[in-house]
Amino acid sequence: MSDLFTRAQAVIPGGVDSPVRAFGSVGGAPVFIHRASGPHVYSGDRQFIDLVGSWGPALLGHAHPHVVAAVQEAAARGLSFGAPTEAEVELAELVIDRIPPVEKIRFVSTGTEATMTAIRLARGFTGRDLVVKFAGCYHGHEDSMLVAAGSGVATFGMSSSAGVPKGTVEDTVVLPYNDRQAVTDLFASYGDCIAAIITEAAPANMGLVPPLPGFNAFLKDECEKAGALLILDEVLTGFRLSRSGMWGIDQEVPYTPDLMAFGKVIGGGMPIAALGGRQDVMDYLAPLGPVYQAGTLSGNPLATAAGIATLTLADNAVYEKIDRASVALSNGFSEALTKEGVAHTIQRVGSLFSILFSDRPATNYDEVATQDQFRFPPFFHSLLEDGIHLPPSVFEAYFVSVTHDDAIIDQILEAAPKAARAAARAS
Ligand SMILES: *Cc1c(COP(=O)(O)O)cnc(C)c1O
């Protein structure tokens, strides 16, 4: 396994095609996977129970036979046409049927493209430049979203990556998450320059940080009053938290986002993503409107087939099962940590959770960052040793699938006491 990592590092920067896979924050060599099935991934002659789930897409478990068959059948008919297909229309109809704020939808290949296009579209539609994002929210790696928050209330344009021109992030404002006052203050000063607020429907890329009750509806209100658009990024939460994503379980105070972004589960493991929303805004996209967007492989027939198969199988029973598995798992982890006296909080939204190593729940990135991060690497490596493949960062969510049944959850929890002891010993 580490031989392969050495070989990989010689030809691929860091040996990986996406940075978090490199185990940078936990140390050691990443697990190279050659096969996956249901709740398991396989590396060499070892079997692991997987809680990464391809970072979300594997809602139905790995290599679900119906999804694989759909992709194989599509492959036999041709890999890519560069012309419209009936399957794209069918997938569009499936999404629109589940998520009423989506009146029209456009398919792209990655979540990054979906949010990037949504932002361009919001700017084109409103004729304004400023985009507001929240510290700790991830929207993919397009230049304008690679900004870090400073210590002030609002930060204008500090790039968090080399290679991003200053001018590109000047029009991105970063605010602390869940902070209504910061939003109100910003809109009071700059309301008529703001094209959009983009927010994760439920932030899950700094660990889980639930929106305070009514926060998303509040954002929509502020946007509407100022003539700006609300872009709800459901790339991770869409079709994972319910049939209609986070939006579907976040309606105590009802709201309708103007644009939404999807990825991950929508392709069941194949590269497809989408942006959708209000018809008048979506029709601003080329060829109808002046905002350009295109893609050689957009709406790819294999990816579209996987998406249709996945969404069709993802009924309410699937979500109920995943909710139960996720609660059993987080309760078990929590009990083990409590027994060892490890300060922690289970941060949860629906079936998504993360373990925060602090006894105070976190509501924003600053609070997440001050947890006992040093407890995670030994916790992680103890579980890995015992055959549990966890996301290799304290800032990531745990992903269960419908194939994580009681027996699998029990197997994971058998390894929890040892991991909790390792976390307790850490300093
Ligand atoms: C994963 C993710 C993205 C980016 O999607 P990619 O397919 O990796 O480009 C965007 N937003 C959120 C909330 C995500 O979790």
The ligand as an SDF file (V2000), in Angstrom:
LIG
                    3D

 15 15  0  0  0  0  0  0  0  0999 V2000
  -18.2880   18.8700   -2.6550 C   0  0  0  0  0  0  0  0  0  0  0  0
  -18.8810   20.2080   -2.5930 C   0  0  0  0  0  0  0  0  0  0  0  0
  -18.7400   21.1330   -3.6540 C   0  0  0  0  0  0  0  0  0  0  0  0
  -17.8410   20.8880   -4.8310 C   0  0  0  0  0  0  0  0  0  0  0  0
  -18.2260   19.7860   -5.5920 O   0  0  0  0  0  0  0  0  0  0  0  0
  -17.1260   19.0730   -6.5320 P   0  0  0  0  0  0  0  0  0  0  0  0
  -17.9160   18.0680   -7.2950 O   0  0  0  0  0  0  0  0  0  0  0  0
  -16.1000   18.4900   -5.6140 O   0  0  0  0  0  0  0  0  0  0  0  0
  -16.5540   20.1300   -7.4080 O   0  0  0  0  0  0  0  0  0  0  0  0
  -19.4520   22.3140   -3.5840 C   0  0  0  0  0  0  0  0  0  0  0  0
  -20.2250   22.6010   -2.5260 N   0  0  0  0  0  0  0  0  0  0  0  0
  -20.3660   21.7530   -1.4860 C   0  0  0  0  0  0  0  0  0  0  0  0
  -21.2700   22.1130   -0.3700 C   0  0  0  0  0  0  0  0  0  0  0  0
  -19.6870   20.5400   -1.4780 C   0  0  0  0  0  0  0  0  0  0  0  0
  -19.7950   19.7200   -0.4270 O   0  0  0  0  0  0  0  0  0  0  0  0
  1  2  1  0
  2  3  1  0
  2 14  2  0
  3  4  1  0
  3 10  2  0
  4  5  1  0
  5  6  1  0
  6  7  2  0
  6  8  1  0
  6  9  1  0
 10 11  1  0
 11 12  2  0
 12 13  1  0
 12 14  1  0
 14 15  1  0
M  END
$$$$
